[in-house]
Amino acid sequence: MNLIRITEGKTSLLIPEVERLTKRNIVFFNPQMELSRDITVAIAKTIEPKNFCDALAGSGARGIRIAHEVGCKTTVNDVNPVAFELIQKNESLNKVNIRATNLDANLLLSRERFDFIDIDPFGPPVRFIDSALRSIENRGILAVTATDTSALCGTYPEACRRKYDSIPLRTDYYNELGLRILIAHLARSALKYDIAITPLFSHCTRHYLRTYLQIKKSRRDANRIMGNINYIQHCFTCLSREFSGLEELKSTCECGADLRSAGPLWTAGFADPEFCERLRKQLIEENFRTMHESIRLVELIKKEQKVEIPYYNI
């Protein structure tokens, strides 16, 4: 495996030299995720976690950056032994002290407790969510990436129903619906453990969906957030759309056309405006290579929380 040296943020990284990204790559590293990693570093600096877990680390880029640029206790894990060796090389390159592990992510999470867990798989995150929820500390942060956007956004609705127990809908705002389906799946998974989730920041970028959730272990709050898991009804004739509870679903629009439904999905805000402002200031301070793109994204997400219905182009 040929390695090349790059720099992200303030961190040097050895990464595999590959012609294109596939599941068959010996060790996975996606340069298009630099924006995502920059935002994770900025969020970690904003929140200041005691310990961070990069559960599906690949080359270790995200976890190594957290250790080097944030300075908190960091566990960097990958089940692939070749990836594990590369993680150790990146640890030595940056002279950081991490805990590198070579375990199945579910096994690691069953043994340990963390207050910031990052789940960033190649594909759907669903098989790691229960373990992560059991591992997360109260008031901790769970960051989840989903790259199976074709399922979540409605191209393959059967896959979405199998994996997320939700019906998607291919509308002009399909990315937002996919994000809301992902958050609702995480929220419903958390409810089993009397956990309430609060989305601090979520976004749809390029080929992936990503959300950062704050965890609160409380039956009362878990009961409360059940009201944020509903459905959306969309008319493809007049383009009207509205969120509805299960008992409020209708078959016909006011214009007389049939209504289509999607869900269950998250119908509350998918970011916290106050947290977005803190994140924006941190990104300015960091001055990453992606600074202008990341700040535009954060400002857009903050503004979108004022709109009570999904995307509408007037």
C-alpha positions in Angstrom: 0.0 0.0 0.0 1.5 3.3 -1.1 1.1 6.2 1.3 1.1 9.9 0.7 1.4 12.7 3.3 -1.2 15.5 3.4 -2.2 18.2 5.9 -5.7 18.8 7.2 -6.2 21.6 9.8 -3.1 21.5 11.9 -2.5 17.8 11.5 -0.3 15.8 9.2 -1.7 12.5 7.9 -0.5 9.5 6.0 -3.2 8.2 3.7 -3.5 5.5 1.1 -2.8 6.5 -2.5 -5.9 5.3 -4.5 -7.4 6.2 -7.9 -11.0 6.1 -6.6 -12.9 5.4 -3.5 -14.7 2.0 -3.1 -15.5 -0.4 -0.4 -12.6 -2.5 -1.7 -10.0 0.1 -0.7 -7.5 -1.5 1.8 -7.9 1.4 4.1 -10.6 4.0 3.7 -9.9 7.7 3.5 -12.2 10.2 1.8 -10.7 13.6 1.0 -14.2 15.0 0.3 -15.0 14.6 4.0 -12.5 17.3 5.0 -15.4 19.7 5.6 -17.0 17.2 7.9 -13.8 16.6 9.8 -13.2 20.4 10.2 -16.7 20.8 11.6 -16.2 17.9 14.0 -13.0 19.5 15.3 -14.8 22.9 15.8 -17.7 21.2 17.6 -15.3 19.3 19.9 -13.5 22.6 20.7 -16.9 24.2 21.4 -18.1 21.4 23.7 -14.8 20.4 25.2 -15.5 16.6 25.7 -13.4 14.6 28.2 -13.1 11.7 25.9 -13.8 11.1 22.2 -14.3 7.8 20.3 -13.7 7.5 16.6 -15.4 4.1 16.3 -14.9 3.5 12.6 -11.7 5.4 12.0 -10.3 4.0 8.7 -7.0 5.9 8.4 -7.7 7.6 11.7 -7.9 11.1 10.2 -10.8 12.3 12.4 -9.6 10.9 15.7 -6.0 11.9 15.1 -7.1 15.4 14.4 -9.2 15.5 17.6 -6.3 14.3 19.6 -3.9 16.8 18.0 -6.1 19.9 17.6 -8.5 19.5 20.5 -6.3 17.7 23.0 -8.9 15.5 24.7 -8.5 11.8 25.5 -9.1 10.0 22.3 -9.8 6.4 21.3 -9.3 5.6 17.6 -10.7 2.3 16.4 -10.9 0.2 13.3 -11.6 -3.5 12.9 -9.3 -3.7 9.8 -5.7 -4.6 11.0 -4.1 -2.7 8.1 -6.1 0.5 9.1 -5.0 -0.1 12.7 -1.3 -0.1 11.7 -1.9 3.2 9.7 -3.6 4.7 12.8 -0.5 4.0 14.8 1.7 5.5 12.1 -0.4 8.7 12.1 -0.2 8.7 15.9 3.6 8.7 15.8 3.7 11.2 12.9 1.8 13.8 15.0 3.4 12.8 18.4 0.0 12.5 20.0 -1.0 10.0 22.7 -4.2 8.2 21.6 -5.7 4.8 22.5 -5.6 2.9 19.2 -7.8 -0.3 19.1 -8.4 -3.0 16.6 -11.9 -4.2 17.5 -15.3 -4.5 16.0 -17.0 -1.1 16.8 -19.9 -2.8 18.6 -17.6 -4.8 20.8 -15.6 -1.6 21.7 -18.7 0.4 22.5 -20.1 -2.5 24.6 -17.0 -2.3 26.9 -16.4 1.5 27.2 -18.1 4.7 28.0 -17.5 8.0 26.1 -19.0 11.5 26.1 -18.4 12.1 22.3 -18.9 9.1 20.0 -18.5 9.5 16.2 -20.1 6.9 13.9 -19.0 7.4 10.3 -19.3 4.2 8.3 -19.2 3.5 4.6 -23.0 3.1 4.1 -25.8 3.0 6.7 -25.0 3.5 10.4 -27.9 1.6 11.7 -26.1 -1.5 13.0 -23.9 0.6 15.3 -26.6 2.9 16.8 -27.8 0.7 19.7 -24.2 0.1 20.9 -23.4 3.8 20.7 -26.5 4.8 22.7 -25.6 2.3 25.4 -22.0 3.6 25.5 -22.7 7.4 25.5 -22.5 9.3 28.8 -25.4 11.5 29.9 -25.2 14.9 28.2 -22.8 13.4 25.7 -22.6 14.0 21.9 -23.4 11.3 19.3 -22.3 12.2 15.8 -23.7 10.0 13.0 -23.0 10.0 9.3 -25.1 8.2 6.7 -23.8 7.8 3.1 -26.7 5.6 1.9 -28.5 8.6 0.6 -30.2 6.7 -2.2 -32.2 4.8 0.5 -32.9 7.8 2.8 -33.8 10.2 0.0 -36.2 7.9 -1.8 -34.4 6.4 -4.8 -34.7 2.9 -3.1 -37.7 3.2 -0.8 -37.6 -0.5 0.1 -34.0 -0.1 1.5 -35.2 2.8 3.6 -38.1 0.8 5.0 -35.8 -2.2 5.9 -33.0 -0.2 7.5 -34.8 2.9 9.0 -38.3 1.6 9.3 -39.5 4.7 7.4 -41.1 5.5 4.1 -39.1 8.2 2.1 -40.5 10.4 -0.6 -38.7 11.7 -3.7 -39.6 15.4 -3.6 -37.6 18.5 -4.5 -36.5 18.6 -0.8 -35.6 14.9 -0.6 -32.3 15.7 1.1 -34.1 17.3 4.0 -36.5 14.5 4.3 -33.7 12.0 4.3 -32.0 13.9 7.1 -35.2 14.0 9.1 -35.8 10.3 8.6 -32.2 9.6 9.9 -32.8 11.8 13.0 -36.1 10.1 13.7 -34.5 6.7 13.5 -31.9 7.8 16.0 -34.5 9.3 18.2 -36.7 6.2 18.1 -33.7 4.0 18.9 -32.8 6.2 21.8 -36.4 6.0 23.2 -35.9 2.3 24.0 -33.2 3.3 26.6 -35.2 6.3 28.0 -32.9 8.7 26.2 -34.0 12.0 24.6 -32.0 13.5 21.8 -31.5 17.2 20.9 -30.1 17.9 17.4 -27.3 20.5 17.8 -26.3 20.6 14.2 -27.2 18.6 11.1 -26.5 19.0 7.4 -26.7 17.4 4.0 -23.5 17.8 2.0 -22.5 16.2 -1.2 -22.9 12.4 -0.8 -23.7 12.2 2.9 -26.1 13.2 5.7 -24.7 14.0 9.2 -26.1 15.0 12.5 -24.7 15.8 16.0 -27.1 14.9 18.8 -26.9 15.8 22.5 -28.0 12.9 24.7 -30.1 13.3 27.8 -31.0 10.2 29.9 -34.5 11.1 31.1 -37.9 9.3 30.8 -39.7 12.6 31.0 -37.8 14.2 28.2 -38.0 11.0 26.2 -41.7 11.1 26.5 -41.7 14.7 25.4 -39.7 14.2 22.2 -42.1 11.5 21.0 -44.2 14.5 19.8 -41.4 15.4 17.4 -41.7 12.2 15.4 -44.4 12.5 12.9 -45.1 12.4 9.1 -45.2 14.7 6.2 -47.9 14.9 3.5 -47.0 16.2 0.1 -49.2 17.1 -2.9 -47.4 16.7 -6.2 -50.2 18.7 -8.0 -50.3 22.0 -6.0 -47.0 21.3 -4.2 -48.5 21.9 -0.7 -46.8 20.1 2.2 -47.4 19.9 5.9 -46.3 17.9 8.9 -49.0 15.6 10.4 -49.4 13.3 13.3 -50.4 9.7 12.6 -54.0 10.4 13.5 -54.1 13.5 11.3 -53.1 11.8 8.0 -55.4 12.6 5.1 -55.8 10.9 1.7 -56.8 14.0 -0.3 -55.4 17.5 -0.7 -57.6 20.6 -0.6 -56.9 20.9 -4.3 -58.6 17.5 -4.8 -55.4 15.6 -5.7 -54.1 12.6 -3.8 -51.7 13.2 -1.0 -48.4 11.2 -0.5 -47.0 10.6 2.9 -43.5 10.0 4.2 -42.3 9.1 7.7 -41.9 8.6 10.5 -39.5 11.5 10.5 -38.2 14.3 12.8 -40.5 17.3 12.6 -38.8 19.6 15.0 -35.6 21.7 14.3 -32.6 19.7 13.1 -30.1 22.3 14.6 -29.9 24.6 17.6 -29.6 28.3 16.5 -27.6 29.3 19.6 -25.2 26.4 19.1 -24.9 27.3 15.4 -23.7 30.7 16.4 -21.1 29.3 18.8 -19.9 26.9 16.1 -19.7 29.8 13.5 -17.4 31.8 15.9 -15.2 28.7 16.5 -14.9 28.1 12.7 -13.8 31.7 12.2 -11.2 31.2 14.9 -9.9 28.0 13.4 -9.4 29.4 9.9 -9.6 26.0 8.2 -9.0 25.6 4.5 -12.8 25.0 4.2 -13.7 28.0 6.4 -15.8 29.9 3.9 -17.8 26.8 2.9 -18.3 25.7 6.4 -19.4 29.1 7.7 -21.8 29.5 4.8 -23.3 26.1 5.7 -23.6 26.9 9.4 -25.3 30.3 8.6 -27.7 28.6 6.2 -28.6 25.8 8.7 -29.2 28.4 11.4 -31.6 30.4 9.2 -33.5 27.3 8.1 -34.5 26.7 11.7 -36.9 29.7 11.5 -38.9 27.9 8.7 -41.6 25.6 10.1 -42.1 23.6 6.9 -39.6 21.9 4.6 -37.8 23.7 1.8 -40.1 25.9 -0.3 -38.9 27.8 -3.4 -41.1 30.8 -4.0 
